[in-house]
Amino acid sequence: MMGRMRAARLIKMVLLLQSRPSMTAAELARELEVSERTVTRDAQALSEAGVPVYADRGRIGGYRLVGGYRTRLTGLARGEAEALFLSGVPGALREMGLEDAASAARLKVSAALLPSLRDASRTAAQRFHLDAPTWFSEPATPELLPAVADAVWDDRRITARYRRGEGEHRREVERELEPYGLVLKAGVWYLCARVAGQGVFRVYRIGRFTAVEAGGERFERAADFDLPGFWEERAEEFARSILRAEVVVRLSARGVRRLAHVVDPVAAREALAGAGEAGADGWVTVRLPVESEEVAHTQLMALGAEVEVVGPAALRERFAADAARMASLYGR
């Protein structure tokens, strides 16, 4: 094990030196996660093996490769190549357990580039960063995410147990799944999978998995499966499925513009698509699909005086009571 680890470290050291004009012992030690003494021994070992590593002495000395030496060890493994395409989402890579593969891939690509292009990965990272979770939330990484991610990358069937329902209705169900893809939505991880033997695709929240076991059997992917398209379709279906109630509201022009920011975008599109002409005062009446009157109350309160609830009567009375309390509070 130690021999393989040292061999991998020596290769990484050559690639690092190939991608930069020179590096100090401290820089190499930091990149390789070893001591400077180990760096010195590794450099000597490379030199004895015929790799022209030269040590520059002095206060600002370091190590460099002599004579334009180029190693042929820059080919990407499949896993590294796949991870490289996700390098813009470092948090997701780390949670899936692919950070090391992506790091190795970036290093190999950097070593193979022309000297003038070798800082491309660093300059790009300073210009683009994806922060997936929503504001004011600290989502926990599902414990079983790396195991699920391994099965996704390897097209390997899994037997998964997951929780269904809440409270007294909560129970565990076991399914054999063909894991097709992972989706990170607002800091929450989901698995898109085909149920083995049924041929139907479903979406599972990975945080609800209680056990995942990968078998030895690989599955054959459907050639026409499109993960982004599948997710978009299912996400809209889910949004529609929870819109079980309806309220009637009047909106000002500003309220119309802000509606999609306070309610589900699917509900906002449907409501505005069926809206009639604006009245003389510029307000329009719409029928808005909502999850419940309670949710509608919370969401529409964000529009303040830009919305008037027409019905149901109970919801209108609730808004009227809220308005009276606020008038009393600010009228003191």
C-alpha positions, 0 to 999 in steps of 0.5 A, a space after each residue: 500500500 505504501 509503495 503505491 502511495 509513494 509511486 502516486 506521490 512521485 508522479 504527482 510531483 513530476 506533474 507539478 514541476 512540469 506545470 510550473 517553471 519551479 517550485 520551492 520545497 515548501 510549496 511542494 510539501 503543501 501540495 503533496 501533503 508531506 514534510 519538506 524532508 520527504 520532498 527532498 527524498 522524493 526529488 532524489 529518488 526521481 533523479 536516481 530514476 532518470 527524471 532530471 529534477 534539479 535543485 536550485 540552492 539559496 534562499 529562494 531556491 527550489 526544484 525544477 525540471 531540466 531541459 524541457 522534460 515532458 512526461 507521458 503520464 498525463 493521460 486522463 483516467 475515465 473517472 478523472 475526465 468525468 470529474 473534471 467536467 464538474 470542477 466548477 462545483 467544488 462543494 458538490 465534488 467534495 460531498 460526492 467523494 470525487 475531489 481527489 479525482 478532479 484534482 488529479 485531472 486538473 493537474 494532468 490537464 495543466 501539465 499537458 497545456 502550453 506554459 502560457 495557458 497553465 494558469 487557466 484553471 486558477 484564473 477561471 476559479 477566480 471568475 466563476 463559483 457556484 454556490 448551490 444552497 439557498 440563503 439562510 440554510 445549512 443543508 447537511 450532506 447525506 451520509 450515504 451520498 458517496 455510496 450512491 455517487 459511486 453507483 451512479 458513476 459505475 452504472 451499478 444496481 443498488 438495493 436501497 432502504 428509504 423512509 416514506 411518510 412522517 410521524 406515525 405514518 413513517 415507514 421504511 421501504 426497500 427497492 432495487 434501483 438503477 441509479 441514473 443521475 444525481 441532482 443538487 437542488 437548492 442544497 438538497 441532493 436527489 437521485 433519479 433512478 429506474 426501479 429495477 424490473 418495473 422500467 419506471 423512473 422515480 426521484 428519491 431524496 438521498 437524505 431519506 436513504 437509511 441503507 445503500 448496498 451496491 451489488 455486482 451487477 451493472 445495468 445498461 443505460 437507456 440511450 435516450 435518457 436525458 437527465 436535465 430534461 427528466 428533472 425539469 419535467 418531474 420538478 414541474 409535475 411535483 410543483 403542480 401536484 402540491 397546488 391543491 387549492 385556489 385563491 382569487 386575488 387582485 394584483 397591482 402592476 407591481 404585484 404582477 411583476 413580483 408574483 413569481 418571486 413570492 409563490 411557486 413560478 408554475 402557479 404564477 405562470 398559470 395564474 397570469 396566463 388566465 388573467 383578464 384585462 387590467 381594470 381602470 385602476 391598473 389592477 388585474 384579477 387572477 385565480 392563483 393555484 396554491 398549496 393551501 390557504 395557510 401557505 397562500 397567507 404566508 406567501 402573499 403577505 410578502 406582496 403587502 399592499 400590492 395584493 388584495 385577496 378576494 376569496 375564499 372569504 376566510 382568507 380575506 378576513 384573515 388579511 383584513 385582520 392582519 391589516 387592522 393590526 398593522 394599522 393599529 401598530 403604526 398608527 400609535 
